[in-house]
Amino acid sequence: MKASSVDYQALLTEERLGSYFQAAQGDRMAAFALYEWNIEASAAAVSLSAMVEVVLRNALDRQLAALAEKKGWSDWLAEAPSTSGDVRTSARRECEPVAQVGRRRTVTSSLS
């Protein structure tokens, strides 16, 4: 969406737009263009961080599954020591009705 097609001034507060007007030295169109650039940059950063989160969770899951196999555990989530009840609470809440197979992956993806 281009700055010319949206009336940001009617939609957003002066406090919200103040830094953009300041950076654009009072130029309304330049301020709105900066605001749109910020939206796009923020969206790119969030998109990247979401992908990093999934990659990290998958890597942790693989390593913990390998540890569980090495120690003879049936499932790393059920056996690994925990200093907090968060993981086990999530496991109980999310997986009680689910069969044992695939439980670990379901819980790992639901911890956000």
N, C-alpha and C positions, 0 to 999 in steps of 0.2 A: 504494500500500500504506500503510495507516495504522499509526502507531507501536504501537497496541495489538495488532496482529496479528503483529508480528515481535518476536522476543526478541533485540534487538540486543546486549544485554549478554552473551549466550551466544556471539554470533558475532564480536564485535569486541573488541579489546584495550582495557584501561583507558586506555592512552596515547592511543588513537585517539579515545575518547569524552570524555577529560578536559576539553577546552576547551568541549564542549557542556554537560557537567555544571556547569562553572564559570559559563558564560553563563546557564544556567537556575537558578543558585543551588541546585544539588543536586536540583532537581525532575526525577525520572526521566522522566516522560512529556513534560515540556517539553523536556528534553535530546534525547530521541529525535525529537520533532517538529522541533526545530532541525536535527537530523541529516538528516531526510528533506527539509526545506526546502533544505538545502545540496545534496543530491543533485539535486533538481529544478532549482535555480538553475545548478548546474554543467552539467547536461544541456542546458539552454537556451543557455548560453554556448558549449558545444562545437558545438551544432547551428548556431548563428549563425556561429561562426568557420569551420565547414566550408563554409557557403554563401558567405561572403566570399572564401574561398580559391578556390572555383570561379569566382566572378565575376571575381576578380583575374586568374586564369590565362587566362580567356577574353578579357579586355581586353588582356592582354599579347600573347596569340596574334594578336588582330586587328591590333594595332599593328605587331608584328613581321612579319606577313604583308604589311601595307601597305608596310613598309620594303623587304621582299624584292622586292615587285613593282616598286617605284620604282627599285631598284638592278638589276633584271633578273635576280635570283636565281631559281632554280627552287624553292627551299625555304629559308625563313629558318633552319631548324635546321641544314641542311647547310652554309650559307654564312656565317652570323653568326660573328664572332670570339668566342672563348671563352677566358677566363683559367683555366678549369678543365676537366678532361676529363669531369666528371660528366654534363653534358648529352649530349655525344657518346657516352659510354659507354652511357648509357641508350638513346640512339637505336639504337646497334648491337645492344644486347642485346634490346630490345623489338621492333625493326622489321626485322631481317634477313629473316625469312620473310614479311613483309608487303609487298604491292605498294607502289610509290612513292606512289600516290594514297592520301590519308588518313594518311600517315605522321606528319605534323606533329601532328595532333590526338591520335593514339595516344600519342606520346611525351610531349606536354604533359600529358596526364592521368595518365601513369604516373610522374611525377617525385616523387611523395610518398613 
